[in-house]
């Protein structure tokens, strides 16, 4: 009777980690200031042209959405996903160049991003749960510690 090869068991990947963060809840004063400035700028432009005010207000809201709107994060075996209002960003593990401590959490630096476009490609994982460092190390093979 021929011997059948047995399948090699690979270690199971840790389960996905998901959480939400809303800077406006943590810093309401800052959020109110941003909202007031956004409204004032839109009102000033509306006195000149209503269409331009709508477009400008939407542009300003998009630029400040990181502060005003909640962000949902997911870290799993395929990579990192962030979801906020109308925007979803995904970064696969093979595109991660570095993990760095950040004031609000952990900055994930994308590989191949030009320096002047790095802000558009990098992801900051804000308000992370305590087990995030271990999960990032398990998925990416890189270590990072939170700032105290």
C-alpha positions as CSV (number, residue, x, y, z in Angstrom):
1,X,0.0,0.0,0.0
2,X,1.5,3.4,-1.0
3,X,2.1,6.0,1.7
4,X,0.1,9.1,1.3
5,X,1.9,12.4,2.1
6,X,0.3,14.3,4.9
7,X,-0.5,17.9,4.7
8,X,1.7,20.2,6.6
9,X,-0.3,22.2,9.1
10,X,0.3,25.9,9.0
11,X,-0.2,28.0,12.1
12,X,-3.6,29.7,12.0
13,X,-3.5,33.5,11.5
14,X,-4.8,35.5,14.4
15,X,-8.4,36.6,13.9
16,X,-9.1,40.1,12.4
17,X,-9.0,43.0,14.8
18,X,-11.6,45.8,14.2
19,X,-12.2,49.1,16.1
20,X,-13.5,52.6,15.6
21,X,-12.0,56.0,16.5
22,X,-13.7,59.4,16.5
23,X,-11.3,62.3,17.3
24,X,-14.2,64.7,17.6
25,X,-15.4,62.6,20.6
26,X,-12.0,62.7,22.3
27,X,-11.4,66.4,21.5
28,X,-14.7,68.1,21.2
29,X,-13.3,71.6,21.5
30,X,-11.1,71.1,18.5
31,X,-13.9,69.6,16.5
32,X,-16.2,72.5,17.3
33,X,-13.5,75.0,16.2
34,X,-13.0,73.1,12.9
35,X,-16.7,72.9,12.3
36,X,-17.2,76.7,13.0
37,X,-14.3,77.6,10.8
38,X,-15.6,75.3,8.0
39,X,-19.1,76.9,8.3
40,X,-17.7,80.4,8.4
41,X,-15.6,79.9,5.3
42,X,-18.5,78.3,3.4
43,X,-20.8,81.2,4.5
44,X,-18.3,83.8,3.2
45,X,-18.0,82.1,-0.1
46,X,-21.8,81.6,-0.3
47,X,-22.2,85.4,-0.3
48,X,-20.3,85.5,-3.6
49,X,-21.4,82.2,-5.3
50,X,-23.6,79.4,-4.0
51,X,-22.2,76.7,-6.3
52,X,-18.7,77.6,-5.3
53,X,-19.7,77.5,-1.6
54,X,-21.1,74.0,-2.0
55,X,-18.0,72.8,-3.8
56,X,-15.7,74.5,-1.3
57,X,-17.6,73.3,1.7
58,X,-17.5,69.7,0.4
59,X,-13.7,70.1,-0.2
60,X,-13.1,71.4,3.3
61,X,-15.2,68.7,4.8
62,X,-13.2,66.1,3.0
63,X,-10.0,67.7,4.1
64,X,-11.1,67.8,7.8
65,X,-13.0,64.5,7.8
66,X,-10.1,62.9,9.7
67,X,-11.1,65.1,12.7
68,X,-14.8,65.4,12.3
69,X,-16.0,62.0,11.2
70,X,-15.5,58.5,12.8
71,X,-13.0,56.1,11.2
72,X,-13.4,52.3,11.3
73,X,-10.2,50.2,11.2
74,X,-9.6,46.6,10.4
75,X,-6.3,44.7,10.6
76,X,-6.3,41.1,9.3
77,X,-4.1,38.7,7.4
78,X,-4.6,40.5,4.1
79,X,-3.6,44.0,5.3
80,X,-5.0,47.1,6.9
81,X,-8.4,48.7,5.9
82,X,-9.7,52.1,7.0
83,X,-13.2,53.3,6.3
84,X,-14.5,56.8,6.8
85,X,-17.7,58.4,5.3
86,X,-17.2,57.9,1.5
87,X,-13.6,56.7,1.5
88,X,-12.1,53.3,2.1
89,X,-8.4,52.7,2.0
90,X,-6.7,49.3,1.9
91,X,-3.0,48.6,2.3
92,X,-1.7,45.0,1.8
93,X,1.1,43.7,4.0
94,X,3.5,43.5,1.1
95,X,3.1,47.3,0.6
96,X,4.0,48.1,4.2
97,X,7.5,49.5,4.5
98,X,7.6,50.5,8.2
99,X,5.6,50.8,11.4
100,X,6.3,53.8,13.6
101,X,5.0,55.1,16.9
102,X,2.7,58.1,16.4
103,X,1.2,60.6,18.9
104,X,-2.3,59.0,18.5
105,X,-1.3,55.4,17.8
106,X,0.8,53.8,15.1
107,X,1.8,55.1,11.7
108,X,1.9,52.6,8.9
109,X,4.3,53.7,6.1
110,X,3.5,52.5,2.6
111,X,6.3,51.2,0.4
112,X,7.2,53.1,-2.7
113,X,5.4,56.3,-1.7
114,X,7.2,59.4,-2.8
115,X,8.2,61.7,0.1
116,X,5.8,64.5,-1.0
117,X,2.9,62.1,-1.4
118,X,3.6,60.0,1.7
119,X,0.8,61.7,3.7
120,X,-1.7,60.4,1.0
121,X,-0.3,56.8,1.2
122,X,0.5,56.3,4.8
123,X,-2.2,55.3,7.4
124,X,-2.3,56.3,11.0
125,X,-4.0,53.7,13.2
126,X,-5.6,56.0,15.8
127,X,-7.1,54.9,19.1
128,X,-5.8,51.4,18.8
129,X,-6.7,48.6,21.2
130,X,-3.8,47.2,23.4
131,X,-3.4,44.0,21.4
132,X,-2.7,45.8,18.1
133,X,1.1,45.7,18.5
134,X,1.1,41.9,18.8
135,X,-1.3,41.6,15.8
136,X,0.8,43.9,13.6
137,X,3.9,41.9,14.5
138,X,2.1,38.6,13.7
139,X,0.8,39.8,10.4
140,X,3.7,41.9,9.1
141,X,6.7,40.5,11.0
142,X,7.6,44.1,12.1
143,X,7.6,45.2,15.8
144,X,6.4,48.6,17.0
145,X,5.6,49.8,20.5
146,X,3.2,52.5,21.6
147,X,4.4,55.8,22.9
148,X,3.6,56.3,26.6
